[in-house]
Amino acid sequence: MHIVMVMGGGLVLLLLFLLFGRLWGATAFSYALAATSFLPLWLALVVGNLWVGVLHAGYGIREELPILVLNFAVPAVLAFAAAWYFARP
């Protein structure tokens, strides 16, 4: 259940970034820039989630690493898809 909540949080964060892209200028470039600028922040957040899982929850890095990949990959693929969709002519 925690994986679904983290992934859902990533999707909400991506939607907020796209909303800010609309507020910054409502051009195709601002949407694509917002979608790609989401990625470093999302990576930092899921690495923080891994860190909490290893240090405080008692999981090993080998147990948490596939969860990190899954939590990062789904919103990242959607961010790349949004950047591609808004950047095309």
KOLDO-595346 format. One record per atom (N, C-alpha, C): residue number from 1; residue in one letter; chain; atom name; x, y, z. Coordinates in Angstrom, 2 decimals, padded with zeros to 5 digits. Example, Ala and Ser with C-alpha at 12.3 -4.5 7.8 and 13.67 -1.06 7.14 Angstrom:
BEGIN
PT   resi   resn   chain   name        c1        c2        c3
PT      1      A       A      N    013.19   -005.69    007.80
PT      1      A       A     CA    012.30   -004.50    007.80
PT      1      A       A      C    013.20   -003.30    007.80
PT      2      S       A      N    012.85   -002.25    007.08
PT      2      S       A     CA    013.67   -001.06    007.14
PT      2      S       A      C    012.90    000.03    007.87
This chain:
BEGIN
PT   resi   resn   chain   name        c1        c2        c3
PT      1      M       A      N    000.83   -001.20    000.00
PT      1      M       A     CA    000.00    000.00    000.00
PT      1      M       A      C    000.87    001.26    000.00
PT      2      H       A      N    002.02    001.18    000.67
PT      2      H       A     CA    002.89    002.34    000.73
PT      2      H       A      C    003.43    002.70   -000.66
PT      3      I       A      N    003.69    001.69   -001.48
PT      3      I       A     CA    004.18    001.95   -002.84
PT      3      I       A      C    003.14    002.72   -003.64
PT      4      V       A      N    001.89    002.35   -003.51
PT      4      V       A     CA    000.81    003.02   -004.23
PT      4      V       A      C    000.67    004.47   -003.75
PT      5      M       A      N    000.82    004.68   -002.45
PT      5      M       A     CA    000.71    006.04   -001.92
PT      5      M       A      C    001.86    006.92   -002.40
PT      6      V       A      N    003.07    006.38   -002.43
PT      6      V       A     CA    004.22    007.16   -002.91
PT      6      V       A      C    004.07    007.45   -004.39
PT      7      M       A      N    003.66    006.46   -005.18
PT      7      M       A     CA    003.46    006.69   -006.60
PT      7      M       A      C    002.34    007.71   -006.85
PT      8      G       A      N    001.28    007.62   -006.08
PT      8      G       A     CA    000.20    008.60   -006.20
PT      8      G       A      C    000.67    009.99   -005.85
PT      9      G       A      N    001.51    010.09   -004.83
PT      9      G       A     CA    002.09    011.39   -004.49
PT      9      G       A      C    002.95    011.93   -005.62
PT     10      G       A      N    003.67    011.05   -006.30
PT     10      G       A     CA    004.47    011.48   -007.45
PT     10      G       A      C    003.61    011.97   -008.60
PT     11      L       A      N    002.50    011.30   -008.82
PT     11      L       A     CA    001.59    011.74   -009.89
PT     11      L       A      C    000.96    013.09   -009.56
PT     12      V       A      N    000.59    013.28   -008.29
PT     12      V       A     CA    000.04    014.57   -007.87
PT     12      V       A      C    001.08    015.67   -008.02
PT     13      L       A      N    002.33    015.36   -007.64
PT     13      L       A     CA    003.41    016.34   -007.78
PT     13      L       A      C    003.65    016.68   -009.25
PT     14      L       A      N    003.60    015.68   -010.13
PT     14      L       A     CA    003.75    015.94   -011.56
PT     14      L       A      C    002.62    016.84   -012.07
PT     15      L       A      N    001.41    016.58   -011.64
PT     15      L       A     CA    000.29    017.43   -012.05
PT     15      L       A      C    000.46    018.86   -011.54
PT     16      L       A      N    000.99    019.02   -010.33
PT     16      L       A     CA    001.26    020.37   -009.82
PT     16      L       A      C    002.33    021.07   -010.65
PT     17      F       A      N    003.37    020.33   -011.04
PT     17      F       A     CA    004.40    020.93   -011.89
PT     17      F       A      C    003.81    021.34   -013.24
PT     18      L       A      N    002.94    020.51   -013.81
PT     18      L       A     CA    002.31    020.88   -015.08
PT     18      L       A      C    001.39    022.08   -014.91
PT     19      L       A      N    000.73    022.17   -013.77
PT     19      L       A     CA   -000.10    023.35   -013.50
PT     19      L       A      C    000.76    024.60   -013.41
PT     20      F       A      N    001.91    024.50   -012.74
PT     20      F       A     CA    002.82    025.64   -012.69
PT     20      F       A      C    003.37    025.97   -014.06
PT     21      G       A      N    003.56    024.96   -014.90
PT     21      G       A     CA    003.98    025.21   -016.28
PT     21      G       A      C    002.93    026.01   -017.03
PT     22      R       A      N    001.67    025.74   -016.75
PT     22      R       A     CA    000.59    026.52   -017.36
PT     22      R       A      C    000.61    027.95   -016.85
PT     23      L       A      N    000.85    028.11   -015.56
PT     23      L       A     CA    000.87    029.45   -014.99
PT     23      L       A      C    002.09    030.25   -015.43
PT     24      W       A      N    003.21    029.57   -015.73
PT     24      W       A     CA    004.42    030.27   -016.16
PT     24      W       A      C    004.31    030.84   -017.56
PT     25      G       A      N    003.44    030.31   -018.37
PT     25      G       A     CA    003.37    030.88   -019.69
PT     25      G       A      C    002.43    030.20   -020.65
PT     26      A       A      N    001.96    029.02   -020.31
PT     26      A       A     CA    001.00    028.27   -021.13
PT     26      A       A      C    001.51    028.05   -022.55
PT     27      T       A      N    002.82    027.89   -022.71
PT     27      T       A     CA    003.36    027.53   -024.01
PT     27      T       A      C    003.79    026.07   -023.95
PT     28      A       A      N    004.05    025.51   -025.11
PT     28      A       A     CA    004.49    024.12   -025.15
PT     28      A       A      C    005.82    023.96   -024.43
PT     29      F       A      N    006.69    024.95   -024.55
PT     29      F       A     CA    007.99    024.86   -023.88
PT     29      F       A      C    007.85    024.89   -022.37
PT     30      S       A      N    006.94    025.69   -021.84
PT     30      S       A     CA    006.80    025.77   -020.38
PT     30      S       A      C    006.25    024.46   -019.81
PT     31      Y       A      N    005.34    023.81   -020.53
PT     31      Y       A     CA    004.85    022.51   -020.09
PT     31      Y       A      C    005.97    021.46   -020.09
PT     32      A       A      N    006.75    021.44   -021.18
PT     32      A       A     CA    007.83    020.47   -021.28
PT     32      A       A      C    008.91    020.75   -020.24
PT     33      L       A      N    009.21    022.01   -019.99
PT     33      L       A     CA    010.20    022.37   -018.97
PT     33      L       A      C    009.70    021.98   -017.58
PT     34      A       A      N    008.44    022.18   -017.32
PT     34      A       A     CA    007.89    021.80   -016.02
PT     34      A       A      C    007.91    020.29   -015.83
PT     35      A       A      N    007.60    019.55   -016.87
PT     35      A       A     CA    007.59    018.09   -016.76
PT     35      A       A      C    009.00    017.54   -016.55
PT     36      T       A      N    009.99    018.11   -017.22
PT     36      T       A     CA    011.36    017.61   -017.04
PT     36      T       A      C    012.00    018.13   -015.76
PT     37      S       A      N    011.60    019.29   -015.27
PT     37      S       A     CA    012.16    019.78   -014.01
PT     37      S       A      C    011.57    019.04   -012.81
PT     38      F       A      N    010.51    018.32   -013.02
PT     38      F       A     CA    009.93    017.48   -011.97
PT     38      F       A      C    010.86    016.32   -011.62
PT     39      L       A      N    011.61    015.82   -012.58
PT     39      L       A     CA    012.40    014.60   -012.41
PT     39      L       A      C    013.47    014.68   -011.32
PT     40      P       A      N    014.31    015.72   -011.24
PT     40      P       A     CA    015.31    015.74   -010.16
PT     40      P       A      C    014.69    015.78   -008.77
PT     41      L       A      N    013.63    016.53   -008.61
PT     41      L       A     CA    012.96    016.58   -007.31
PT     41      L       A      C    012.35    015.23   -006.97
PT     42      W       A      N    011.74    014.58   -007.93
PT     42      W       A     CA    011.14    013.28   -007.67
PT     42      W       A      C    012.20    012.24   -007.34
PT     43      L       A      N    013.34    012.30   -008.01
PT     43      L       A     CA    014.43    011.38   -007.69
PT     43      L       A      C    014.92    011.59   -006.27
PT     44      A       A      N    015.06    012.84   -005.85
PT     44      A       A     CA    015.49    013.13   -004.48
PT     44      A       A      C    014.47    012.62   -003.47
PT     45      L       A      N    013.20    012.74   -003.78
PT     45      L       A     CA    012.17    012.28   -002.85
PT     45      L       A      C    012.14    010.76   -002.73
PT     46      V       A      N    012.30    010.04   -003.83
PT     46      V       A     CA    012.27    008.59   -003.72
PT     46      V       A      C    013.56    008.05   -003.11
PT     47      V       A      N    014.68    008.73   -003.29
PT     47      V       A     CA    015.91    008.33   -002.59
PT     47      V       A      C    015.74    008.58   -001.10
PT     48      G       A      N    015.07    009.67   -000.73
PT     48      G       A     CA    014.75    009.90    000.68
PT     48      G       A      C    013.85    008.82    001.23
PT     49      N       A      N    012.91    008.36    000.43
PT     49      N       A     CA    012.04    007.26    000.84
PT     49      N       A      C    012.86    005.98    001.05
PT     50      L       A      N    013.83    005.73    000.18
PT     50      L       A     CA    014.71    004.58    000.35
PT     50      L       A      C    015.52    004.72    001.64
PT     51      W       A      N    016.03    005.89    001.89
PT     51      W       A     CA    016.83    006.15    003.09
PT     51      W       A      C    016.02    005.90    004.36
PT     52      V       A      N    014.79    006.36    004.38
PT     52      V       A     CA    013.92    006.13    005.54
PT     52      V       A      C    013.62    004.64    005.68
PT     53      G       A      N    013.39    003.96    004.59
PT     53      G       A     CA    013.12    002.53    004.64
PT     53      G       A      C    014.30    001.72    005.15
PT     54      V       A      N    015.51    002.13    004.79
PT     54      V       A     CA    016.69    001.40    005.23
PT     54      V       A      C    017.04    001.73    006.68
PT     55      L       A      N    017.06    003.01    007.02
PT     55      L       A     CA    017.51    003.39    008.35
PT     55      L       A      C    016.46    003.22    009.44
PT     56      H       A      N    015.23    003.54    009.14
PT     56      H       A     CA    014.22    003.55    010.19
PT     56      H       A      C    013.28    002.34    010.17
PT     57      A       A      N    013.00    001.81    009.00
PT     57      A       A     CA    012.08    000.67    008.93
PT     57      A       A      C    012.80   -000.67    009.01
PT     58      G       A      N    014.12   -000.65    008.84
PT     58      G       A     CA    014.87   -001.87    009.00
PT     58      G       A      C    015.00   -002.73    007.76
PT     59      Y       A      N    014.65   -002.22    006.60
PT     59      Y       A     CA    014.80   -002.98    005.37
PT     59      Y       A      C    016.23   -002.86    004.86
PT     60      G       A      N    016.66   -003.84    004.08
PT     60      G       A     CA    017.96   -003.77    003.45
PT     60      G       A      C    017.90   -003.00    002.14
PT     61      I       A      N    019.07   -002.58    001.68
PT     61      I       A     CA    019.11   -001.84    000.42
PT     61      I       A      C    018.65   -002.73   -000.73
PT     62      R       A      N    018.98   -004.01   -000.67
PT     62      R       A     CA    018.54   -004.94   -001.73
PT     62      R       A      C    017.03   -005.08   -001.76
PT     63      E       A      N    016.37   -004.92   -000.63
PT     63      E       A     CA    014.90   -004.99   -000.59
PT     63      E       A      C    014.28   -003.68   -001.05
PT     64      E       A      N    014.92   -002.56   -000.76
PT     64      E       A     CA    014.36   -001.25   -001.07
PT     64      E       A      C    014.66   -000.78   -002.49
PT     65      L       A      N    015.74   -001.27   -003.09
PT     65      L       A     CA    016.13   -000.79   -004.41
PT     65      L       A      C    015.08   -001.06   -005.50
PT     66      P       A      N    014.47   -002.26   -005.57
PT     66      P       A     CA    013.40   -002.43   -006.58
PT     66      P       A      C    012.20   -001.52   -006.33
PT     67      I       A      N    011.93   -001.23   -005.08
PT     67      I       A     CA    010.82   -000.32   -004.76
PT     67      I       A      C    011.16    001.09   -005.22
PT     68      L       A      N    012.43    001.50   -005.05
PT     68      L       A     CA    012.86    002.81   -005.53
PT     68      L       A      C    012.69    002.90   -007.04
PT     69      V       A      N    013.11    001.86   -007.75
PT     69      V       A     CA    013.00    001.87   -009.21
PT     69      V       A      C    011.54    001.96   -009.64
PT     70      L       A      N    010.68    001.19   -009.01
PT     70      L       A     CA    009.26    001.21   -009.35
PT     70      L       A      C    008.63    002.56   -009.03
PT     71      N       A      N    008.93    003.08   -007.84
PT     71      N       A     CA    008.36    004.37   -007.44
PT     71      N       A      C    008.84    005.50   -008.33
PT     72      F       A      N    010.08    005.44   -008.79
PT     72      F       A     CA    010.59    006.50   -009.65
PT     72      F       A      C    010.12    006.33   -011.09
PT     73      A       A      N    010.06    005.10   -011.56
PT     73      A       A     CA    009.83    004.86   -012.99
PT     73      A       A      C    008.45    005.27   -013.47
PT     74      V       A      N    007.42    004.97   -012.72
PT     74      V       A     CA    006.06    005.23   -013.21
PT     74      V       A      C    005.81    006.73   -013.40
PT     75      P       A      N    006.03    007.58   -012.39
PT     75      P       A     CA    005.85    009.02   -012.63
PT     75      P       A      C    006.86    009.59   -013.62
PT     76      A       A      N    008.09    009.04   -013.67
PT     76      A       A     CA    009.09    009.54   -014.61
PT     76      A       A      C    008.69    009.26   -016.05
PT     77      V       A      N    008.16    008.08   -016.30
PT     77      V       A     CA    007.69    007.75   -017.66
PT     77      V       A      C    006.54    008.67   -018.06
PT     78      L       A      N    005.65    008.94   -017.13
PT     78      L       A     CA    004.55    009.86   -017.43
PT     78      L       A      C    005.06    011.29   -017.63
PT     79      A       A      N    006.11    011.68   -016.90
PT     79      A       A     CA    006.69    013.01   -017.10
PT     79      A       A      C    007.35    013.10   -018.47
PT     80      F       A      N    008.09    012.06   -018.88
PT     80      F       A     CA    008.67    012.06   -020.22
PT     80      F       A      C    007.60    012.07   -021.29
PT     81      A       A      N    006.52    011.34   -021.07
PT     81      A       A     CA    005.42    011.33   -022.05
PT     81      A       A      C    004.77    012.71   -022.14
PT     82      A       A      N    004.59    013.38   -021.00
PT     82      A       A     CA    004.01    014.72   -021.02
PT     82      A       A      C    004.95    015.71   -021.70
PT     83      A       A      N    006.25    015.61   -021.41
PT     83      A       A     CA    007.21    016.50   -022.05
PT     83      A       A      C    007.23    016.27   -023.56
PT     84      W       A      N    007.18    015.02   -023.98
PT     84      W       A     CA    007.15    014.73   -025.42
PT     84      W       A      C    005.87    015.25   -026.05
PT     85      Y       A      N    004.75    015.04   -025.38
PT     85      Y       A     CA    003.46    015.46   -025.94
PT     85      Y       A      C    003.39    016.98   -026.09
PT     86      F       A      N    003.86    017.71   -025.08
PT     86      F       A     CA    003.76    019.16   -025.14
PT     86      F       A      C    004.85    019.78   -025.98
PT     87      A       A      N    005.97    019.09   -026.22
PT     87      A       A     CA    007.07    019.66   -027.00
PT     87      A       A      C    006.92    019.42   -028.49
PT     88      R       A      N    006.06    018.51   -028.90
PT     88      R       A     CA    005.91    018.25   -030.33
PT     88      R       A      C    005.17    019.40   -030.99
PT     89      P       A      N    005.45    019.61   -032.27
PT     89      P       A     CA    004.83    020.76   -032.97
PT     89      P       A      C    003.37    020.58   -033.26
